[in-house]
Amino acid sequence: MVKNFPTPRLIVEELDKYIVGQEKAKRAVAIAVRNHYRRKMLPPEMRQEVTPKNILLIGPTGVGKTEIARRIARFLNVPFIKVEVTKFTEVGYVGRDVESLVRDLVQTSIQMVLEEERKRVEKEAIRKAERRLLDIVNNSSVRSRAIEDETRLRALQTLTLQDLRDGKLDEEEVEVDVYEPRVKVLEFAAFPGMEEMNVHIQQMMEEMFPKKKRRRKMKVKEARKLFIEQEIDAMMDREKIYERGLRQAEEFGIVFLDELDKIASKGSTYGPDVSREGVQRDLLPVVEGTTVFTKYGSVRTDHMLFIGAGAFHASKPSDLIPELQGRFPVRVELESLTMEDFRRILVEPENALCKQYQALLSVDGIHLQFTEDGIEELARIAALMNETMEDIGARRLHTVMERCLQDIAFLDPHESPHTVVVDTNFVRYALQDITEKEDLRKYIL
C-alpha cells in the first residue's frame, strides 16, 4: 500500500485524464492523500501527532467534486466510500447513525483485502482443486478401472488432468461432499453498540449448529467451481485479512461526505434544523477521532481522510457548528463549468461522452463521427440550458446527448445507417424543439 506511493504531481496527472479543469481542488486532494504516505514514513512518536488535513469542496453540482475523490481512491487502491449526510439522523431518532459510515468503510476495506488475497492464492487453489477432482473422477464408478502398474496410473492421471482442463469431462457426474449453510443469525447492526454482540452470538450459534456435510451428485464443471472456492477459502487466513482490512481503513481510508451544506443550521431552533445540528454533533467525534466497534473489531478514525462537499447556495460553511468547521481546515471552491469546459469534457477525458456513445452505437453497426462544429453546438446548448435553468454542471451534457442521439439509438441494427455525421445541422435539427421553446423543463431535466 505504501510502496511506490505516487507524488501529488502524478496524482494530478492521473486526474487530468478524467476531469477537466478544477486544478485547485485536484492539487488540494492530491496533497492530502500524499500526506497519508508522508505520515507513515515518520518516526512513531511524531506519526501519532500528525492528523489528516480534511478538505471541504465548495461548488455547484456536477463540477467534479465526487469524481475527484473517487478517481483518486481508485488510482491509489485505497478504501473509499461516498455517503450523503442527509441520510443520517442524530442518536435517538429512527434511521442510520453516523458511525455506520465507518462500518461501511471497514467493509469496503476488508472486501478489497479479500480480493487481493484471492488473486494471490487462486492459481494454487485451482491446482489443488483439480487434483482433488481428478482423484474423484478416477475413483468414480463411471471411470473406475483396475490399474496396478504405477507408471500407467501416472500417465492416466496426467492425461485426465489435461482432459479436465480442456473441458472434456465437464458433463460427467461425480459425487462430492458439500456443506449445508449455517443457521442465519439475526443481526443488530442498526443499533449502536450491538456489533460485538453480533460476533458473540454468531460464534455461539456456530458452536451449537456446526456445518453439516452431505453427499451430492453434480457435474464435473460444477464440482470444479465448488472445489476451487473451497480451496481458496481454506488458504485464506480470515483473521489476518480482517486485521489488515481494519488497519488499511484506519491508515488510508477516505470518506466523502456529500451534501454537507444540507445539514448546516441557519439559526432555527425548531423543525428539521434541530436534527441537522444533532447530526453535525454526532459527526464531530467521528471526524475528530474516535473508536468505532464493527463486527470485525474496533477501528480508530483519527487518521482517516474526510472530504466534505456541498454547493452551499442556501447556506455557508460558517453555518456549520464551529467545532466541525475547524475539522475541515482546507477549503477549495470549484468553479462552474463554461461552454469551453463542456467542449473539452465531450472529447478530452479517457471516458469522454463522445467516445462512450461511439462505442455504444458501434455495437449495432452505427459509426458516429463528431465534427468540431457539432461538438461546439452541443457544448453551447448545454451551457445555455444551465444558464436558463438550474445549473447541474456536466450532468447537463448527458441529457443533451441522449436527446440528440435518441432517434439514431432507436434504430434496429438491420436498418441502421453505416455512418452518422454529428455536425451543427444534425445537432440543431435534433434539438430544435428545445432551442425554439421557452419552456425548457418540458424537454430536458
C-alpha positions in Angstrom: 0.0 0.0 0.0 2.8 2.4 1.0 5.5 1.4 -1.5 5.7 3.4 -4.7 3.1 5.8 -3.5 2.7 8.4 -6.3 3.6 12.1 -5.8 1.0 14.8 -5.9 2.1 15.7 -9.4 1.5 12.2 -10.7 -1.9 12.0 -8.9 -3.0 15.2 -10.6 -1.8 13.9 -14.0 -4.0 10.8 -13.4 -7.0 13.0 -12.5 -6.4 15.1 -15.7 -7.2 12.0 -17.8 -10.8 12.1 -16.5 -11.6 15.5 -15.1 -11.5 18.8 -16.9 -10.3 21.9 -15.0 -10.7 22.3 -11.2 -6.9 22.4 -10.8 -7.1 23.9 -7.2 -9.3 21.0 -6.0 -7.1 18.4 -7.7 -4.0 19.8 -6.1 -5.5 20.0 -2.6 -6.8 16.5 -2.6 -3.6 15.1 -4.1 -1.5 16.8 -1.4 -3.9 15.5 1.3 -3.6 11.8 0.2 0.1 12.1 -0.3 0.4 13.2 3.3 -1.0 9.8 4.3 2.2 8.3 2.9 4.4 11.0 4.4 2.9 10.4 7.8 3.7 6.6 7.6 7.4 7.5 7.0 7.7 9.5 10.2 9.1 8.2 13.5 6.4 6.6 15.6 6.3 9.4 18.2 5.8 12.0 15.5 3.5 9.9 13.4 0.8 9.9 16.1 0.8 13.7 16.3 0.2 14.3 12.6 -3.5 14.2 11.7 -5.1 14.4 8.2 -5.9 17.8 6.8 -9.6 17.3 5.9 -10.9 19.1 2.9 -14.2 21.0 2.2 -15.0 21.2 -1.5 -17.4 24.0 -2.2 -19.2 24.3 -5.6 -22.3 23.6 -7.6 -23.4 20.1 -8.5 -21.9 18.4 -11.5 -18.5 20.1 -11.5 -16.4 17.1 -10.4 -16.3 17.1 -6.5 -17.2 13.4 -6.1 -15.3 12.4 -9.2 -12.1 13.8 -7.9 -12.3 11.8 -4.7 -13.5 8.6 -6.4 -10.8 8.7 -9.1 -8.0 9.2 -6.6 -9.2 6.3 -4.4 -9.4 4.1 -7.5 -5.9 5.1 -8.7 -4.3 4.6 -5.2 -6.4 1.5 -4.5 -7.4 2.7 -1.0 -10.7 2.2 0.8 -13.2 4.8 -0.2 -16.9 5.4 0.4 -19.3 8.2 -0.5 -22.1 9.0 1.8 -24.9 11.6 1.8 -25.0 13.1 5.2 -28.7 13.8 4.8 -29.3 10.0 5.2 -28.2 10.2 8.8 -30.2 11.1 11.9 -28.9 12.1 15.4 -28.9 9.5 18.1 -32.4 8.9 19.4 -34.1 9.2 16.1 -35.1 6.4 13.8 -32.5 6.0 11.0 -28.8 5.5 10.4 -26.3 6.7 12.9 -23.2 8.4 11.7 -20.9 5.6 12.9 -22.4 3.3 10.3 -20.3 5.2 7.7 -17.1 3.9 9.4 -18.5 0.4 9.4 -19.2 0.7 5.7 -15.7 1.9 5.1 -14.3 -1.1 7.0 -16.5 -3.5 5.0 -15.1 -1.9 1.8 -11.6 -2.2 3.0 -11.9 -5.9 4.0 -13.5 -6.7 0.7 -10.5 -5.1 -1.0 -8.1 -7.2 1.0 -10.2 -10.4 0.3 -10.0 -9.7 -3.4 -6.2 -9.2 -3.2 -5.7 -12.3 -1.2 -8.0 -14.3 -3.5 -5.9 -13.3 -6.5 -2.7 -14.3 -4.7 -3.9 -17.9 -3.8 -6.1 -18.5 -6.8 -3.6 -20.3 -9.0 -2.5 -22.7 -6.3 -6.2 -23.2 -5.3 -7.1 -24.2 -8.8 -4.2 -26.7 -8.9 -5.3 -28.3 -5.6 -8.9 -28.4 -6.6 -8.1 -30.1 -9.9 -6.1 -32.8 -8.1 -8.9 -33.4 -5.7 -11.4 -33.6 -8.5 -9.1 -35.8 -10.6 -9.0 -38.4 -7.7 -12.7 -38.4 -7.5 -13.1 -38.9 -11.3 -10.6 -41.7 -11.4 -12.2 -43.5 -8.4 -15.8 -42.9 -9.6 -17.9 -45.8 -10.9 -18.0 -44.2 -14.3 -14.2 -44.3 -14.7 -13.1 -47.0 -12.3 -10.6 -49.5 -13.7 -8.1 -51.9 -12.3 -4.7 -50.4 -12.8 -1.8 -51.9 -10.9 1.1 -50.5 -12.8 2.1 -47.3 -11.1 3.6 -45.8 -14.3 0.4 -46.4 -16.2 -1.6 -44.8 -13.4 0.6 -41.6 -13.5 0.2 -41.4 -17.3 -3.6 -41.8 -17.0 -3.7 -39.1 -14.3 -1.7 -36.7 -16.5 -4.0 -37.3 -19.4 -7.1 -37.0 -17.4 -5.9 -33.7 -15.8 -5.5 -32.3 -19.3 -8.9 -33.6 -20.3 -10.3 -31.9 -17.2 -8.7 -28.6 -18.1 -9.9 -28.8 -21.7 -13.5 -29.3 -20.5 -13.8 -32.9 -21.9 -15.1 -34.2 -18.6 -17.5 -31.3 -17.9 -20.7 -33.3 -18.4 -19.6 -36.4 -16.3 -21.3 -36.8 -12.9 -19.4 -37.3 -9.7 -20.4 -37.5 -6.0 -18.9 -34.8 -3.8 -19.3 -33.7 -0.2 -21.0 -30.3 0.3 -21.6 -28.4 3.5 -25.1 -27.0 4.3 -25.2 -23.3 5.1 -25.1 -22.4 8.8 -28.2 -21.1 10.6 -28.7 -17.4 9.7 -28.3 -15.2 12.8 -30.3 -12.0 13.2 -28.0 -9.0 13.3 -28.5 -5.9 15.3 -26.1 -3.6 13.4 -28.8 -1.0 13.1 -28.4 -0.3 16.8 -25.3 1.5 18.1 -23.1 -0.7 20.2 -24.6 -4.0 19.1 -21.7 -5.1 16.8 -19.8 -7.0 19.4 -23.0 -8.8 20.5 -23.4 -9.9 16.8 -20.0 -11.5 16.8 -20.5 -13.4 20.1 -24.0 -14.6 19.0 -22.6 -15.8 15.7 -19.8 -17.7 17.4 -22.2 -19.3 19.8 -24.6 -20.4 17.0 -21.7 -21.8 15.0 -20.7 -24.0 18.0 -24.3 -25.1 18.6 -25.0 -25.7 15.0 -21.8 -26.7 13.2 -21.8 -27.1 9.4 -23.4 -30.4 8.2 -21.8 -32.4 5.4 -23.8 -34.4 2.9 -23.0 -36.1 -0.4 -24.5 -34.8 -3.6 -24.2 -35.6 -7.3 -23.2 -32.9 -9.7 -21.4 -32.4 -13.0 -17.7 -32.1 -13.1 -17.8 -28.5 -14.3 -19.9 -27.6 -11.2 -17.7 -29.6 -8.9 -14.6 -27.8 -10.2 -16.0 -24.4 -9.3 -17.1 -25.7 -5.9 -13.7 -27.2 -5.1 -11.8 -24.0 -6.2 -13.9 -21.9 -3.9 -13.3 -24.4 -1.0 -9.6 -24.3 -1.6 -9.5 -20.6 -1.8 -11.4 -20.3 1.4 -9.1 -22.8 3.1 -6.0 -21.0 2.1 -7.1 -17.6 3.3 -6.5 -16.6 6.9 -9.6 -14.7 7.7 -8.3 -13.3 11.0 -5.3 -11.8 9.3 -7.4 -10.5 6.5 -9.8 -8.8 8.9 -6.9 -7.3 10.8 -5.3 -6.0 7.6 -8.5 -4.6 6.4 -9.1 -2.7 9.7 -5.6 -1.2 9.6 -6.0 -0.1 5.9 -9.3 1.6 6.8 -7.6 3.3 9.7 -4.5 4.5 7.8 -5.7 5.0 4.3 -9.5 5.3 4.4 -11.2 8.1 2.5 -14.7 9.2 3.5 -16.5 11.5 1.1 -19.3 13.4 2.9 -21.6 14.8 0.3 -24.4 17.4 0.7 -22.7 18.7 3.9 -24.5 22.1 3.2 -27.9 20.4 3.7 -27.2 19.8 7.4 -25.9 23.4 8.0 -28.1 25.1 10.6 -29.3 28.6 9.6 -30.2 29.8 13.1 -33.6 28.0 13.5 -34.3 26.3 16.8 -37.2 24.2 15.8 -38.2 21.9 12.9 -35.7 19.9 10.9 -32.8 22.2 11.8 -32.7 20.7 15.3 -32.0 17.3 13.8 -29.4 18.8 11.4 -27.4 20.2 14.2 -27.7 16.9 16.0 -26.2 15.1 13.0 -23.3 17.6 13.0 -22.6 16.9 16.7 -22.7 13.2 16.1 -20.4 13.5 13.1 -17.9 15.6 15.0 -16.3 12.8 17.2 -16.0 10.6 14.1 -14.1 13.3 12.2 -12.1 14.3 15.3 -11.1 10.7 16.0 -12.9 8.1 18.0 -13.2 4.3 18.3 -16.0 2.6 16.4 -16.9 -1.0 17.0 -17.5 -3.2 14.0 -18.2 -6.9 13.6 -14.5 -7.3 12.6 -13.1 -5.5 15.6 -12.6 -1.9 16.7 -11.3 0.8 14.4 -9.9 4.3 15.1 -10.9 7.2 12.9 -8.1 9.6 13.8 -6.2 9.2 10.6 -9.0 8.7 8.1 -9.3 11.4 5.5 -12.7 13.1 5.4 -13.6 15.1 2.3 -16.7 17.2 2.8 -18.6 18.6 -0.2 -21.6 20.8 -0.8 -23.0 23.6 -3.1 -23.6 25.9 -0.1 -26.1 28.0 -2.1 -28.7 28.5 0.6 -26.1 28.2 3.4 -22.5 29.0 4.1 -19.7 26.9 5.6 -19.9 29.3 8.6 -23.4 27.9 9.3 -21.8 24.6 10.4 -21.1 24.3 14.1 -17.7 25.9 14.8 -16.2 22.6 16.1 -17.0 20.9 12.8 -15.8 23.8 10.7 -12.4 23.6 12.4 -12.1 19.9 11.3 -12.0 20.9 7.7 -9.0 23.3 7.5 -8.5 23.1 3.8 -11.3 24.7 1.7 -11.4 24.8 -2.0 -14.0 26.5 -4.2 -14.8 24.7 -7.5 -15.7 26.8 -10.5 -18.9 26.5 -12.6 -18.4 24.9 -16.0 -18.2 27.1 -19.0 -19.0 26.3 -22.7 -15.3 25.6 -23.3 -15.3 23.2 -20.3 -18.2 21.4 -21.9 -16.4 21.1 -25.2 -13.4 19.6 -23.6 -15.5 17.2 -21.5 -17.1 15.9 -24.6 -13.8 14.9 -26.2 -10.7 15.0 -24.0 -11.1 12.7 -21.0 -10.4 8.9 -21.4 -14.1 8.3 -20.6 -15.3 11.3 -22.8 -19.0 11.2 -23.7 -18.4 11.2 -27.4 -16.2 8.1 -27.0 -18.8 6.4 -24.9 -21.6 6.9 -27.5 -19.4 5.9 -30.4 -18.6 2.7 -28.6 -22.2 2.0 -27.6 -23.7 2.5 -31.0 -20.9 0.7 -32.8 -22.4 -2.5 -31.3 -25.3 -2.1 -33.8 -23.0 -1.1 -36.7 -23.6 2.7 -36.3 -20.4 4.7 -36.7 -20.7 8.2 -35.2 -18.5 10.9 -36.5 -18.5 14.1 -34.3 -17.3 17.2 -36.2 -15.7 20.2 -34.4 -18.7 22.4 -35.1 -21.1 19.7 -33.9 -19.2 19.4 -30.6 -19.2 23.2 -30.3 -23.0 23.2 -30.8 -23.6 20.5 -28.2 -21.4 22.4 -25.7 -23.2 25.7 -26.5 -26.7 24.2 -25.9 -25.6 22.5 -22.7 -24.2 25.8 -21.4 -27.4 27.6 -22.4 -29.5 25.1 -20.6 -27.5 25.6 -17.4 -27.8 29.4 -17.7 -31.6 29.3 -18.4 -32.5 26.7 -15.8 -30.8 25.2 -12.7 -27.1 24.7 -13.1 -26.5 20.9 -12.9 -22.9 21.1 -14.3 -21.6 18.3 -16.6 -24.7 16.2 -16.0 -26.4 18.5 -18.5 -24.3 17.0 -21.2 -25.8 13.6 -20.6 -29.4 14.9 -21.1 -28.4 16.8 -24.2 -26.5 13.9 -25.8 -29.4 11.5 -25.0 -31.9 13.8 -26.6 -29.7 14.5 -29.6 -29.0 10.8 -30.4 -32.2 9.1 -29.3 -33.6 8.7 -32.9 -30.4 7.1 -34.1 -30.2 4.9 -31.0 -33.8 3.8 -31.6 -33.0 2.2 -35.0 -32.8 -1.6 -35.4 -29.4 -2.9 -36.3 -30.5 -4.1 -39.7 -31.8 -0.7 -40.7 -29.0 1.3 -39.2 -27.0 3.6 -41.4 -23.4 2.8 -41.6 -22.1 6.2 -40.6 -23.8 9.2 -38.9 -22.1 12.6 -39.0 -23.0 14.7 -36.0 -22.4 18.2 -37.1 -24.0 21.6 -36.4 -27.0 20.9 -38.7 -27.6 17.5 -37.2 -27.5 18.8 -33.6 -29.8 21.8 -34.3 -32.3 19.6 -36.1 -32.3 17.0 -33.3 -32.7 19.7 -30.6 -34.8 22.2 -32.5 -37.8 21.7 -30.3 -35.6 22.5 -27.3 -33.9 25.6 -28.6 -37.0 27.1 -30.0 -39.3 26.9 -27.0 -39.2 28.8 -23.8 -40.5 26.0 -21.5 -37.2 24.1 -21.5 -38.1 22.0 -18.5 -40.6 20.0 -20.6 -37.8 18.6 -22.7 -34.6 18.5 -20.6 -34.2 17.9 -16.9 
